[in-house]
Amino acid sequence: VQLQASGGGLVQAGGSLRLSCAASGRTFSTYAMGWFRQAIGKERELVAVISSGDTTYYDDSVKGRFTISRDNAKNTVYLQMNSLKPEDTADYYCAADRSYGNLRYNGGINYWGKGTLVTVSS
């Protein structure tokens, strides 16, 4: 599985962005998908996960502001980010694994895409 993230950019605080992650392969629907982020000087952290059955999980820091969704017909997972804050500034990465648990608990994730940079100005 190859993953290509896009949609990052510069936005003012309170604004919105939608990230997309396009996946290769014909078995996209069987994978759990996740978004992670890494800010400068910090460790990579989980943002949101969506299972193959559309179960979702959000980190508390983004709950109520971010929405993860998937379109299996387009082999794409999305991260809608609203009410952005300067502390959301980071490189955002998408990831895929057949195990929802591996994404949820960061347990040896199989596939990673390159990051897309989100910068939120105050």
Buried (B, 14 or more C-beta within 10 A) or exposed (E): BEBBBBBBEEBEEEBEBEBBBBBEEEEBEEBBBBBBBBBEEEEBEBBBBBBBEEEEBBBEEBEEBBBBBBEBEEBBBBBBBBEBBEEBBBBBBBBBBBBBEBBBEBEEBEBBBEBBEBBBEE
